[in-house]
Amino acid sequence: MKYLFDHIQNVNELFKTNTKIILLTDYDGTLTPIQESPDLAILSEEVRQILVKCSLDRTFFLGIITGRSLKQIKKLVNIPKILYAANHGIELEGPGIRFSSPEAKKARCNLWHIYMRLFQALHHIEGVYLEDKGYTVSLHYRLVKKAKDVEFIAKTLTSITKPYVERNAIFLSTGKMVYEIRPPVTWNKATTIQWLLTNYFPLNFGENTLLIYLGDDKADIEVFHALKNKELTIFVGNPLDTSTAEYYVHSPEEVRVFLEHLYEQKHEVQNECPQ
Ligand SMILES: [Mg+2]
């Protein structure tokens, strides 16, 4: 991975050679710093304003791709007429699309049982936050201080979910200090983006379009892998972390600087070549 701001000329070249931009970004840890509690990850007004400008500009097609529920992410971002791919793509909503996976709907009953059993077993542990996101359940342990509690959480999760995992009734994944209990669907961020590229984006976002993807966690690394060498992929975080993105930036603050730069550059290009 290369540090994005050391290679900004190459990136500017990509902006110049492509007339349109599909800008897809993760939310937590990418647009906002990771917070102790997910409820505290509020989008800064500066970042929101850049995203609003992009959403109103015909050069851009903007999408937020997140593990959060649709309801939550729409409330946090609060920008109309953009694409929201929530719960790792299980719920999609945007211009001309409103979708939730039927397989995921079927799995809700199992998820609800697991949620209740996890709640029973873990609610006495200080710092555990069990989040029912409708189609998925997140078990956050960022605030759990004792190592033996963290171990107990992992063991409890394994024993409760094992029968479901064994018969492929649910799917487990991990993120930053969080376990995700997901329905057994093939949808993830990477497959969702591939589907959107083939079936969804408007025709004028076909040729001469640059896809930019920004993300900071394991689910985003799957996207980088799927898009490898084809597009502009940017990892947010420590460059020593395993990631197949082309570039990295250190923090959501640097993401803000990049987004401002991107918007300014595309305007510059538009001014040079009026349509
Ligand atoms: Mg993230």
Boltz pocket constraint, residues with backbone or C-beta under 6 A from the ligand:
constraints:
  - pocket:
      binder: B
      contacts: [[A, 26], [A, 27], [A, 28], [A, 29], [A, 30], [A, 215], [A, 216], [A, 217]]
      max_distance: 6.0
